[in-house]
Amino acid sequence: MSDTGRPLSPHLSVYRWPITMTLSILHRMTGVALSVGLLILVGGLVAAASGADRYDRFSDLLGSFAGRLVLIAWSAAFFYHLLNGIRHLVWDFGLGLEKEQANKSAWLVLVLTVVITVAYWLTF
């Protein structure tokens, strides 16, 4: 291998993944999760239209521990996607695009997602 004097690409063990890239991936994943979650909503509507007995079974399923976890994850995905969408809207106005501001807003989105999700579920 010849030495051209050019810098080599950093190895994966040296490279630090930026928080903004992580949030970009999470934004796509939560968009998919929200789409899949709509199937649960449609299932609830179909169960309600099918009669009280079927809706009671559907409610029992969502009221179980696993069902609650799915609903909590779905609401967290919703709040994250909403907050990150607002962050992108602010960027569309040309605000907060500097690296330090983008990193701070990324952490703010994550913290607010947790706070709003917990606050939402504590009201039930």
C-alpha positions, 0 to 999 in steps of 0.5 A: 500500500502506497503512502499518499499522505492523505488522511485515512477514514477514522475507524469505527472504534474512534468515530463518535456518533453524533446525537443529531444522527441518532435523532434522525434515525429515531425520527424515522423509526418513530414514524414507522412505529406510529404507522404500525400503531395506527393498526392498533387504533383501527383494531380498536375501532373494528372491535368497537363496531363488532360489539361489546364482547369483542371490545371488552376483549380488546380492552382487556388485551390493551389493559394487560401489562404487555398492552400497557407497555405497547401503549406507553411506547406508542405515546413516547414515539408520538411525543418524540416525533412531535417534538423533533418535528417542531425542532425541524420546523424551527430549523426550516426558519434558519434558527438553531442550525449551529452545531452546539445549538443543534446538539442542545436542541437534540438533548432537549427533545429527548428530555422533553419526550421522557418528561411529557410521556411520564406526565401523560401516563401519570394522569391515568 
